[in-house]
Amino acid sequence: MNILELKNLSIFLSGKKILDKLNINFSQNRIYAIVGLNGAGKSTLAYTIMGLSGYRDIQGDIIFEGRSLKDKTITQRAKKGITLGWQEPARYDGLTIKKFIMLSAKEKNNNIVSKVLTQTGLNPVDYLNRAIDKTLSGGERKRIELASILAMKPKLVIFDELDSGIDISSLKRIFDSIKLLKSYGSTIILITHNLEIIKQAGYSFLLCGGKLVLEGNINKIYPYFKNECFICAHKNKPKNKPKNNIK
């Protein structure tokens, strides 16, 4: 069963078409990657699905669990079980990590907060009462945001540039957390141009100029991704197709 369907989805920003008649289906409890170079429309797609301000004047439709999201606010979409992991997690001066995670937790108890912090590689003793402020590194804030999403157990989670500002060891922890989310029944969409992140997905969609130009597993996507070049109608398209193949 499809949990999310994009039907002829288009959006214009500042008079320019950023997403162009996308038709994509996402099944329940699977991991997907949305792939493309900078400017392909990946983050715009994430913000449009989430319903952020400035990204709701769409053409076409977004269907979640069989119902249109077109007229739903970001708050209403969140209540339906949709969440977004930001490329640059926000700071909340004065709010402790414990309170931040508890706000979104499905189960409201201290054990859950400690559990999800541990699952993301953060010692609860060191982090429960710390403030979410500038004293935290980008990698720490990314893990804290991920801990809050684990506590939330959303139906659909979109991660925008999951690897932004983190090191290799943190990325391993994050991959483990993605698998945990899947075990909870979540559908996960990874917005990325990082090959290691694409490998976590069972199926990928390749965007260029806001259009879907290719879809499939990593064996199909990889040759185009490696060459940073997609076969599409872009005015700068290459004369020859990329020749690299996975062995």
Phi and psi restraints in degrees (value plus and minus 20) as a CYANA .aco file:
   2 ASN   PHI     -98.6   -58.6
   2 ASN   PSI     109.2   149.2
   3 ILE   PHI    -109.6   -69.6
   3 ILE   PSI     -48.6    -8.6
   4 LEU   PHI    -158.8  -118.8
   4 LEU   PSI     114.4   154.4
   5 GLU   PHI    -153.3  -113.3
   5 GLU   PSI     108.4   148.4
   6 LEU   PHI    -121.0   -81.0
   6 LEU   PSI     102.8   142.8
   7 LYS   PHI    -139.1   -99.1
   7 LYS   PSI      87.2   127.2
   8 ASN   PHI      28.6    68.6
   8 ASN   PSI      22.9    62.9
   9 LEU   PHI     -96.2   -56.2
   9 LEU   PSI     101.6   141.6
  10 SER   PHI    -153.8  -113.8
  10 SER   PSI     130.9   170.9
  11 ILE   PHI    -168.1  -128.1
  11 ILE   PSI     121.0   161.0
  12 PHE   PHI    -129.8   -89.8
  12 PHE   PSI     113.4   153.4
  13 LEU   PHI    -145.8  -105.8
  13 LEU   PSI     105.7   145.7
  14 SER   PHI      32.9    72.9
  14 SER   PSI      18.8    58.8
  15 GLY   PHI      60.8   100.8
  15 GLY   PSI     -20.3    19.7
  16 LYS   PHI    -130.0   -90.0
  16 LYS   PSI     115.0   155.0
  17 LYS   PHI     -95.8   -55.8
  17 LYS   PSI      97.8   137.8
  18 ILE   PHI    -119.5   -79.5
  18 ILE   PSI     -58.4   -18.4
  19 LEU   PHI    -136.6   -96.6
  19 LEU   PSI     115.3   155.3
  20 ASP   PHI    -147.0  -107.0
  20 ASP   PSI      73.1   113.1
  21 LYS   PHI      31.0    71.0
  21 LYS   PSI      36.0    76.0
  22 LEU   PHI     -99.1   -59.1
  22 LEU   PSI     111.5   151.5
  23 ASN   PHI    -144.1  -104.1
  23 ASN   PSI      81.8   121.8
  24 ILE   PHI    -158.2  -118.2
  24 ILE   PSI     117.2   157.2
  25 ASN   PHI    -134.9   -94.9
  25 ASN   PSI     120.6   160.6
  26 PHE   PHI    -142.0  -102.0
  26 PHE   PSI     102.8   142.8
  27 SER   PHI    -103.3   -63.3
  27 SER   PSI     141.1   181.1
  28 GLN   PHI     -87.0   -47.0
  28 GLN   PSI     124.4   164.4
  29 ASN   PHI      38.1    78.1
  29 ASN   PSI      22.8    62.8
  30 ARG   PHI    -150.8  -110.8
  30 ARG   PSI     142.5   182.5
  31 ILE   PHI    -129.8   -89.8
  31 ILE   PSI     105.9   145.9
  32 TYR   PHI    -141.2  -101.2
  32 TYR   PSI     135.8   175.8
  33 ALA   PHI    -142.3  -102.3
  33 ALA   PSI     116.2   156.2
  34 ILE   PHI    -125.1   -85.1
  34 ILE   PSI      94.9   134.9
  35 VAL   PHI    -132.9   -92.9
  35 VAL   PSI     129.2   169.2
  36 GLY   PHI     143.9   183.9
  36 GLY   PSI     140.1   180.1
  37 LEU   PHI     -92.3   -52.3
  37 LEU   PSI     151.1   191.1
  38 ASN   PHI     -76.1   -36.1
  38 ASN   PSI     113.6   153.6
  39 GLY   PHI      69.4   109.4
  39 GLY   PSI     -17.0    23.0
  40 ALA   PHI     -95.2   -55.2
  40 ALA   PSI     -38.5     1.5
  41 GLY   PHI      89.2   129.2
  41 GLY   PSI     -11.0    29.0
  42 LYS   PHI     -83.3   -43.3
  42 LYS   PSI     -75.0   -35.0
  43 SER   PHI     -86.1   -46.1
  43 SER   PSI     -56.4   -16.4
  44 THR   PHI     -78.9   -38.9
  44 THR   PSI     -60.5   -20.5
  45 LEU   PHI     -82.4   -42.4
  45 LEU   PSI     -63.9   -23.9
  46 ALA   PHI     -80.2   -40.2
  46 ALA   PSI     -66.5   -26.5
  47 TYR   PHI     -87.0   -47.0
  47 TYR   PSI     -53.0   -13.0
  48 THR   PHI     -91.4   -51.4
  48 THR   PSI     -62.3   -22.3
  49 ILE   PHI     -83.1   -43.1
  49 ILE   PSI     -60.4   -20.4
  50 MET   PHI     -93.3   -53.3
  50 MET   PSI     -42.8    -2.8
  51 GLY   PHI      63.3   103.3
  51 GLY   PSI      13.5    53.5
  52 LEU   PHI     -85.1   -45.1
  52 LEU   PSI     135.8   175.8
  53 SER   PHI     -77.4   -37.4
  53 SER   PSI     111.3   151.3
  54 GLY   PHI      71.6   111.6
  54 GLY   PSI     -25.9    14.1
  55 TYR   PHI    -144.7  -104.7
  55 TYR   PSI       4.9    44.9
  56 ARG   PHI    -130.8   -90.8
  56 ARG   PSI     -28.2    11.8
  57 ASP   PHI    -107.6   -67.6
  57 ASP   PSI      63.0   103.0
  58 ILE   PHI    -130.3   -90.3
  58 ILE   PSI     141.9   181.9
  59 GLN   PHI    -128.2   -88.2
  59 GLN   PSI     129.1   169.1
  60 GLY   PHI      64.8   104.8
  60 GLY   PSI    -172.5  -132.5
  61 ASP   PHI    -173.2  -133.2
  61 ASP   PSI     139.1   179.1
  62 ILE   PHI    -142.0  -102.0
  62 ILE   PSI      98.8   138.8
  63 ILE   PHI    -129.8   -89.8
  63 ILE   PSI     104.7   144.7
  64 PHE   PHI    -142.1  -102.1
  64 PHE   PSI     101.5   141.5
  65 GLU   PHI      30.9    70.9
  65 GLU   PSI      21.4    61.4
  66 GLY   PHI      63.6   103.6
  66 GLY   PSI     -20.2    19.8
  67 ARG   PHI    -144.5  -104.5
  67 ARG   PSI     125.2   165.2
  68 SER   PHI     -90.3   -50.3
  68 SER   PSI     120.3   160.3
  69 LEU   PHI    -119.6   -79.6
  69 LEU   PSI     -18.2    21.8
  70 LYS   PHI     -74.2   -34.2
  70 LYS   PSI     -58.8   -18.8
  71 ASP   PHI    -123.0   -83.0
  71 ASP   PSI      -7.5    32.5
  72 LYS   PHI    -114.1   -74.1
  72 LYS   PSI     119.2   159.2
  73 THR   PHI     -97.7   -57.7
  73 THR   PSI     150.9   190.9
  74 ILE   PHI     -80.1   -40.1
  74 ILE   PSI     -58.2   -18.2
  75 THR   PHI     -85.4   -45.4
  75 THR   PSI     -63.0   -23.0
  76 GLN   PHI     -85.1   -45.1
  76 GLN   PSI     -57.6   -17.6
  77 ARG   PHI     -87.4   -47.4
  77 ARG   PSI     -59.7   -19.7
  78 ALA   PHI     -82.6   -42.6
  78 ALA   PSI     -60.3   -20.3
  79 LYS   PHI     -85.9   -45.9
  79 LYS   PSI     -43.8    -3.8
  80 LYS   PHI     -99.3   -59.3
  80 LYS   PSI     -30.4     9.6
  81 GLY   PHI      87.9   127.9
  81 GLY   PSI       1.4    41.4
  82 ILE   PHI    -126.6   -86.6
  82 ILE   PSI     114.6   154.6
  83 THR   PHI    -161.8  -121.8
  83 THR   PSI     141.3   181.3
  84 LEU   PHI    -147.4  -107.4
  84 LEU   PSI     106.6   146.6
  85 GLY   PHI    -111.4   -71.4
  85 GLY   PSI      97.3   137.3
  86 TRP   PHI     -95.7   -55.7
  86 TRP   PSI     130.5   170.5
  87 GLN   PHI     -81.8   -41.8
  87 GLN   PSI     -59.5   -19.5
  88 GLU   PHI    -143.5  -103.5
  88 GLU   PSI      75.3   115.3
  89 PRO   PHI     -76.4   -36.4
  89 PRO   PSI     125.2   165.2
  90 ALA   PHI     -95.3   -55.3
  90 ALA   PSI     138.3   178.3
  91 ARG   PHI    -122.8   -82.8
  91 ARG   PSI     123.7   163.7
  92 TYR   PHI    -148.2  -108.2
  92 TYR   PSI      62.6   102.6
  93 ASP   PHI     -77.3   -37.3
  93 ASP   PSI     109.5   149.5
  94 GLY   PHI      74.1   114.1
  94 GLY   PSI     -34.3     5.7
  95 LEU   PHI    -119.7   -79.7
  95 LEU   PSI     106.9   146.9
  96 THR   PHI     -97.9   -57.9
  96 THR   PSI     139.8   179.8
  97 ILE   PHI     -81.6   -41.6
  97 ILE   PSI     -60.4   -20.4
  98 LYS   PHI     -78.2   -38.2
  98 LYS   PSI     -68.5   -28.5
  99 LYS   PHI     -86.4   -46.4
  99 LYS   PSI     -58.8   -18.8
 100 PHE   PHI     -80.6   -40.6
 100 PHE   PSI     -67.1   -27.1
 101 ILE   PHI     -88.9   -48.9
 101 ILE   PSI     -59.3   -19.3
 102 MET   PHI     -83.2   -43.2
 102 MET   PSI     -52.0   -12.0
 103 LEU   PHI     -78.6   -38.6
 103 LEU   PSI     -57.8   -17.8
 104 SER   PHI    -121.2   -81.2
 104 SER   PSI     -28.0    12.0
 105 ALA   PHI     -84.5   -44.5
 105 ALA   PSI     118.3   158.3
 106 LYS   PHI     -89.0   -49.0
 106 LYS   PSI     -58.2   -18.2
 107 GLU   PHI    -130.1   -90.1
 107 GLU   PSI     103.8   143.8
 108 LYS   PHI    -111.9   -71.9
 108 LYS   PSI      60.5   100.5
 109 ASN   PHI    -170.7  -130.7
 109 ASN   PSI     137.5   177.5
 110 ASN   PHI     -84.2   -44.2
 110 ASN   PSI     -50.9   -10.9
 111 ASN   PHI     -82.0   -42.0
 111 ASN   PSI     -57.4   -17.4
 112 ILE   PHI     -84.2   -44.2
 112 ILE   PSI     -63.1   -23.1
 113 VAL   PHI     -81.5   -41.5
 113 VAL   PSI     -66.5   -26.5
 114 SER   PHI     -83.7   -43.7
 114 SER   PSI     -59.1   -19.1
 115 LYS   PHI     -83.2   -43.2
 115 LYS   PSI     -68.3   -28.3
 116 VAL   PHI     -92.1   -52.1
 116 VAL   PSI     -51.1   -11.1
 117 LEU   PHI     -84.4   -44.4
 117 LEU   PSI     -64.4   -24.4
 118 THR   PHI     -81.9   -41.9
 118 THR   PSI     -59.9   -19.9
 119 GLN   PHI     -84.2   -44.2
 119 GLN   PSI     -46.0    -6.0
 120 THR   PHI    -118.7   -78.7
 120 THR   PSI     -10.8    29.2
 121 GLY   PHI      65.6   105.6
 121 GLY   PSI       0.4    40.4
 122 LEU   PHI    -134.1   -94.1
 122 LEU   PSI     109.3   149.3
 123 ASN   PHI     -92.9   -52.9
 123 ASN   PSI      97.7   137.7
 124 PRO   PHI     -75.0   -35.0
 124 PRO   PSI     -55.6   -15.6
 125 VAL   PHI     -79.1   -39.1
 125 VAL   PSI     -56.8   -16.8
 126 ASP   PHI    -105.8   -65.8
 126 ASP   PSI     -40.3    -0.3
 127 TYR   PHI    -138.5   -98.5
 127 TYR   PSI     -41.8    -1.8
 128 LEU   PHI     -72.0   -32.0
 128 LEU   PSI     -64.5   -24.5
 129 ASN   PHI    -123.7   -83.7
 129 ASN   PSI     -10.6    29.4
 130 ARG   PHI     -96.9   -56.9
 130 ARG   PSI     129.8   169.8
 131 ALA   PHI    -104.4   -64.4
 131 ALA   PSI     129.7   169.7
 132 ILE   PHI    -106.8   -66.8
 132 ILE   PSI      66.6   106.6
 133 ASP   PHI    -160.5  -120.5
 133 ASP   PSI    -184.6  -144.6
 134 LYS   PHI     -90.9   -50.9
 134 LYS   PSI     -28.9    11.1
 135 THR   PHI     -94.9   -54.9
 135 THR   PSI     -35.0     5.0
 136 LEU   PHI    -109.1   -69.1
 136 LEU   PSI     120.2   160.2
 137 SER   PHI     -95.1   -55.1
 137 SER   PSI     147.2   187.2
 138 GLY   PHI     -80.1   -40.1
 138 GLY   PSI     -59.8   -19.8
 139 GLY   PHI     -85.3   -45.3
 139 GLY   PSI     -59.2   -19.2
 140 GLU   PHI     -85.0   -45.0
 140 GLU   PSI     -63.5   -23.5
 141 ARG   PHI     -85.4   -45.4
 141 ARG   PSI     -55.4   -15.4
 142 LYS   PHI     -83.3   -43.3
 142 LYS   PSI     -63.2   -23.2
 143 ARG   PHI     -87.3   -47.3
 143 ARG   PSI     -58.2   -18.2
 144 ILE   PHI     -84.9   -44.9
 144 ILE   PSI     -62.3   -22.3
 145 GLU   PHI     -80.9   -40.9
 145 GLU   PSI     -62.4   -22.4
 146 LEU   PHI     -84.3   -44.3
 146 LEU   PSI     -58.8   -18.8
 147 ALA   PHI     -80.7   -40.7
 147 ALA   PSI     -60.2   -20.2
 148 SER   PHI     -86.1   -46.1
 148 SER   PSI     -54.3   -14.3
 149 ILE   PHI     -91.4   -51.4
 149 ILE   PSI     -58.0   -18.0
 150 LEU   PHI     -81.2   -41.2
 150 LEU   PSI     -60.9   -20.9
 151 ALA   PHI     -88.0   -48.0
 151 ALA   PSI     -50.7   -10.7
 152 MET   PHI     -92.6   -52.6
 152 MET   PSI     -55.2   -15.2
 153 LYS   PHI      30.9    70.9
 153 LYS   PSI      40.4    80.4
 154 PRO   PHI     -91.0   -51.0
 154 PRO   PSI     140.8   180.8
 155 LYS   PHI     -94.0   -54.0
 155 LYS   PSI     -56.9   -16.9
 156 LEU   PHI    -158.5  -118.5
 156 LEU   PSI     106.8   146.8
 157 VAL   PHI    -147.5  -107.5
 157 VAL   PSI     114.3   154.3
 158 ILE   PHI    -133.4   -93.4
 158 ILE   PSI     103.9   143.9
 159 PHE   PHI    -126.1   -86.1
 159 PHE   PSI     100.4   140.4
 160 ASP   PHI    -117.2   -77.2
 160 ASP   PSI      93.2   133.2
 161 GLU   PHI      31.0    71.0
 161 GLU   PSI      45.6    85.6
 162 LEU   PHI     -77.0   -37.0
 162 LEU   PSI     -50.1   -10.1
 163 ASP   PHI    -108.9   -68.9
 163 ASP   PSI     -20.1    19.9
 164 SER   PHI     -83.5   -43.5
 164 SER   PSI     100.8   140.8
 165 GLY   PHI      56.2    96.2
 165 GLY   PSI      -2.5    37.5
 166 ILE   PHI    -146.0  -106.0
 166 ILE   PSI     141.7   181.7
 167 ASP   PHI    -115.4   -75.4
 167 ASP   PSI     156.2   196.2
 168 ILE   PHI     -81.9   -41.9
 168 ILE   PSI     -61.4   -21.4
 169 SER   PHI     -84.2   -44.2
 169 SER   PSI     -58.0   -18.0
 170 SER   PHI     -86.4   -46.4
 170 SER   PSI     -57.0   -17.0
 171 LEU   PHI     -82.8   -42.8
 171 LEU   PSI     -58.8   -18.8
 172 LYS   PHI     -81.1   -41.1
 172 LYS   PSI     -64.1   -24.1
 173 ARG   PHI     -80.8   -40.8
 173 ARG   PSI     -60.9   -20.9
 174 ILE   PHI     -85.6   -45.6
 174 ILE   PSI     -60.1   -20.1
 175 PHE   PHI     -81.9   -41.9
 175 PHE   PSI     -60.2   -20.2
 176 ASP   PHI     -82.2   -42.2
 176 ASP   PSI     -57.9   -17.9
 177 SER   PHI     -89.3   -49.3
 177 SER   PSI     -54.8   -14.8
 178 ILE   PHI     -81.4   -41.4
 178 ILE   PSI     -62.2   -22.2
 179 LYS   PHI     -84.0   -44.0
 179 LYS   PSI     -56.4   -16.4
 180 LEU   PHI     -83.1   -43.1
 180 LEU   PSI     -64.9   -24.9
 181 LEU   PHI     -78.5   -38.5
 181 LEU   PSI     -62.3   -22.3
 182 LYS   PHI     -82.6   -42.6
 182 LYS   PSI     -59.0   -19.0
 183 SER   PHI     -85.3   -45.3
 183 SER   PSI     -44.0    -4.0
 184 TYR   PHI     -99.7   -59.7
 184 TYR   PSI     -29.6    10.4
 185 GLY   PHI      82.7   122.7
 185 GLY   PSI     -16.1    23.9
 186 SER   PHI     -92.8   -52.8
 186 SER   PSI     129.0   169.0
 187 THR   PHI    -115.4   -75.4
 187 THR   PSI     113.8   153.8
 188 ILE   PHI    -141.9  -101.9
 188 ILE   PSI     110.1   150.1
 189 ILE   PHI    -136.3   -96.3
 189 ILE   PSI     101.1   141.1
 190 LEU   PHI    -123.7   -83.7
 190 LEU   PSI      93.0   133.0
 191 ILE   PHI    -108.7   -68.7
 191 ILE   PSI      97.4   137.4
 192 THR   PHI    -181.0  -141.0
 192 THR   PSI     144.1   184.1
 193 HIS   PHI    -150.7  -110.7
 193 HIS   PSI       1.4    41.4
 194 ASN   PHI    -120.3   -80.3
 194 ASN   PSI     103.0   143.0
 195 LEU   PHI     -82.4   -42.4
 195 LEU   PSI     -57.5   -17.5
 196 GLU   PHI     -84.0   -44.0
 196 GLU   PSI     -55.0   -15.0
 197 ILE   PHI     -92.2   -52.2
 197 ILE   PSI     -58.8   -18.8
 198 ILE   PHI     -78.2   -38.2
 198 ILE   PSI     -54.9   -14.9
 199 LYS   PHI     -83.9   -43.9
 199 LYS   PSI     -39.9     0.1
 200 GLN   PHI     -97.3   -57.3
 200 GLN   PSI     -36.3     3.7
 201 ALA   PHI    -112.9   -72.9
 201 ALA   PSI     127.8   167.8
 202 GLY   PHI    -105.3   -65.3
 202 GLY   PSI     -38.8     1.2
 203 TYR   PHI    -174.0  -134.0
 203 TYR   PSI     122.8   162.8
 204 SER   PHI    -150.9  -110.9
 204 SER   PSI     132.2   172.2
 205 PHE   PHI    -141.9  -101.9
 205 PHE   PSI     108.2   148.2
 206 LEU   PHI    -123.7   -83.7
 206 LEU   PSI     102.7   142.7
 207 LEU   PHI    -127.5   -87.5
 207 LEU   PSI     125.4   165.4
 208 CYS   PHI    -166.2  -126.2
 208 CYS   PSI     104.4   144.4
 209 GLY   PHI      38.2    78.2
 209 GLY   PSI      12.4    52.4
 210 GLY   PHI      59.7    99.7
 210 GLY   PSI     -16.6    23.4
 211 LYS   PHI    -130.1   -90.1
 211 LYS   PSI     129.9   169.9
 212 LEU   PHI    -101.8   -61.8
 212 LEU   PSI      97.8   137.8
 213 VAL   PHI    -130.7   -90.7
 213 VAL   PSI     -36.9     3.1
 214 LEU   PHI    -183.9  -143.9
 214 LEU   PSI     127.9   167.9
 215 GLU   PHI    -166.8  -126.8
 215 GLU   PSI     134.1   174.1
 216 GLY   PHI     131.7   171.7
 216 GLY   PSI    -189.8  -149.8
 217 ASN   PHI    -100.6   -60.6
 217 ASN   PSI     159.2   199.2
 218 ILE   PHI     -82.1   -42.1
 218 ILE   PSI     -50.4   -10.4
 219 ASN   PHI     -82.2   -42.2
 219 ASN   PSI     -49.7    -9.7
 220 LYS   PHI    -105.2   -65.2
 220 LYS   PSI     -56.8   -16.8
 221 ILE   PHI    -100.2   -60.2
 221 ILE   PSI     -56.0   -16.0
 222 TYR   PHI     -74.8   -34.8
 222 TYR   PSI     -66.6   -26.6
 223 PRO   PHI     -78.2   -38.2
 223 PRO   PSI     -58.3   -18.3
 224 TYR   PHI     -92.9   -52.9
 224 TYR   PSI     -60.3   -20.3
 225 PHE   PHI     -84.4   -44.4
 225 PHE   PSI     -63.4   -23.4
 226 LYS   PHI     -82.4   -42.4
 226 LYS   PSI     -56.1   -16.1
 227 ASN   PHI    -105.1   -65.1
 227 ASN   PSI     -19.0    21.0
 228 GLU   PHI      28.2    68.2
 228 GLU   PSI      27.3    67.3
 229 CYS   PHI    -178.8  -138.8
 229 CYS   PSI     106.3   146.3
 230 PHE   PHI    -137.6   -97.6
 230 PHE   PSI     128.2   168.2
 231 ILE   PHI    -103.7   -63.7
 231 ILE   PSI      85.4   125.4
 232 CYS   PHI    -172.2  -132.2
 232 CYS   PSI    -193.7  -153.7
 233 ALA   PHI    -109.7   -69.7
 233 ALA   PSI      -7.9    32.1
 234 HIS   PHI     -81.2   -41.2
 234 HIS   PSI     124.8   164.8
 235 LYS   PHI     -83.5   -43.5
 235 LYS   PSI     -42.8    -2.8
 236 ASN   PHI    -119.5   -79.5
 236 ASN   PSI       1.4    41.4
 237 LYS   PHI     -81.5   -41.5
 237 LYS   PSI     128.1   168.1
 238 PRO   PHI     -91.5   -51.5
 238 PRO   PSI     137.6   177.6
 239 LYS   PHI     -94.6   -54.6
 239 LYS   PSI     -51.8   -11.8
 240 ASN   PHI    -141.2  -101.2
 240 ASN   PSI     130.5   170.5
 241 LYS   PHI     -91.4   -51.4
 241 LYS   PSI     130.6   170.6
 242 PRO   PHI     -78.9   -38.9
 242 PRO   PSI     124.2   164.2
 243 LYS   PHI    -123.7   -83.7
 243 LYS   PSI     -31.4     8.6
 244 ASN   PHI     -89.1   -49.1
 244 ASN   PSI     122.6   162.6
 245 ASN   PHI    -156.3  -116.3
 245 ASN   PSI     134.1   174.1
 246 ILE   PHI     -96.2   -56.2
 246 ILE   PSI     115.0   155.0
